[in-house]
Amino acid sequence: MSAILFIIILLVLVLVHEFGHFITAKKLGMRVDEFGFGFPPRALKLFKKGETLYSLNWLPLGGFVKIFGENPDEKSVDGADKARSFVNRPKWAQAIVLVAGVVMNILLAWILISFGYATGMPTSAGSAPKGAQITNSEIVVLSTATDSPAEIAGLLPGDKIISLVLAKDGVVKPSTLDEFKSFVGAHPNQHITFNIERGKEQKAFDIVPKAGLVDGKEGIGISMDMIGVVKLNPIRAFWEGAKMTGYMLKSTAVGMWNLLSSAVVGKADLASVSGPIGIAGIVGDAYKFGIGYLLSFAALISVNLAIINLIPFPALDGGRLLFLLIEKIKGSRIKPAISNTVNAVGFFLLIGLMLVVTYHDILKLIK
């Protein structure tokens, strides 16, 4: 299920990104030769509308748009239809087409978060919009520490802690994180029954708190939060969705900058970066928390896709924008053979990076 959800989310996000390139290229008079669902090799020609072929391809991980002249050749530079070639359009028009995919991903993130707030968004009590009412607050497990009592017993991210049972104290239903921590910390080396809700199931786990997991106290090795549901009217949801999208953009950009800065000096920890396999696992965890979490995570991936594409690296939209800037400054076009070669090398480097990250994802699964 996790893999299927990940493929669906990625397909939607990439298609939305490519639609941005597609529609702006069309509106600005460029020739669009193909809009592909999935990545080649081609499986089926769906239909042709006007000059654009719509195709279905074998790798269901997104899609692509083939704009005439985006990768310049003799025909697109000096051929019969050169006036409609991407490379021969004004620099501002090329820039709009390149940026459009990023804009579409940001807009999609905004829509997803706004929809979540309008229908009921699971939200941490500490990060709820000001003045918003939080309903159905519960203690939710966010993660378990490796080899901790909680992990060994079988607690999982997304579990809702309903009550704690100790023979001499009976049933305790903590209503705050402090109550939970105080109760667990006050009963070292004692068997506590944790009654939890996992999806539609009720489960019980016998766990003994141990020292060393929390400074100065016993613990079971979990991170947790008070999670409730925030539901806003459509106008407020739209506004809070914009604010949250802005926060995601800022934090993602800062995180990306820190990672790239570390990479330049050879200190980047690629093992901490998740590739497709790792993200598929996170999608599964988000789905366990509920549809609101899944929408939020899809929005976060969409924002990450936007930021990554703006990086001035060959083969990415940011790299092509950098080429446009260089051409504008020097007053002449970069030779097609040079730009195409640089973009091709950049593409293969990106594939190599993806393979390294995927390798680390597999190692994490094995461990």
Helices and strands as residue ranges (DSSP letters): H 2-27, E 32-49, E 52-67, H 74-78, G 82-84, G 86-88, H 91-119, E 121-124, E 134-144, H 149-153, E 160-166, E 170-172, H 177-185, E 192-198, E 201-207, E 210-214, E 217-219, E 222-230, H 234-264, G 270-272, H 276-289, H 291-310, H 317-330, H 336-366
